[in-house]
């Protein structure tokens, strides 16, 4: 059986330094839903950074309002870039 793929909490993300996660953003004005893999990086103060496979990096604090959910793997039936 595959374990549940529930959205990750902030506390879970803080424990995932160096691990991959799958980010799903809210749909944009055109209804497109950006989603992709990223690596979690946590600094010594517990701040979370998301380093995406497109070459960018953002502090969770800067992008959280645009994120629908962060998962351990893509939600079933959804594939991103």
N, C-alpha and C positions, 0 to 999 in steps of 0.2 A: 504494500500500500504506500502511496505517496503521502508524505506528511502535509498537513494543511498549509496553504500559502496565504496566510493572513497578512494584512498590512503591518509593517514593522513600526514599533514605537520609537520615540526618541531615545529612550534608555537602551533598547535593543541595538539601535544604530551605534551608540557610543561603545558598545562591546564588540563591534564588527570591524575594527580598524584593519585595513588591508583586504577586506572581503568584498566580493562583488554583490551588487544589489540591482534591482530593476526598477527604474523610476517611471511613473506614469503621471504626466501633467494634465491639468484640466484642458478641455478643448479651447482652441483659440477662436478668434472672431469668424474664421472660415469653417469652424467645426472640426478642424484637424487636431488630433490628440498626439502630441509628441511623447515618445517613450523610447527609452534606451537603457543599456547597461552602464553602470558606473562603479567605481571603486570608492569605498568609504575610507577617509583619512580622518583621524581624530588627533588633535594636538594635545599638549600637556595640560591645557585648561579645560579640556572636554569639548572644545568647539569642533563641530562636524563639518568636513568638506566633502563634496561629491565630485570626483574626477571622472568625467564622462569619456565614452569611447570616441567622441568627436574632437577630442583634444582640449576641451575646456575644463575648468574647475570653478566651483562656486561654493561659498559658505552656505550651509543649510539655512542659516539665519536670513540670508539674502533672498532665497528662492522658495521658502516653505509655503508662501501663500499661493504659489502657482502649481504646487505639487498636489495631485489627487491622492496618490499613495506611493509608498516604496515597498517593494516585495523582495523576497529571497530569489525568486525566479519569475519569469513572465506569467501573468495571469492566464489561465487556460483559455485558449481561443484567441489570444492577442499576441501579435508579434510586432516588434518595433524595429528601429534601425540598428 
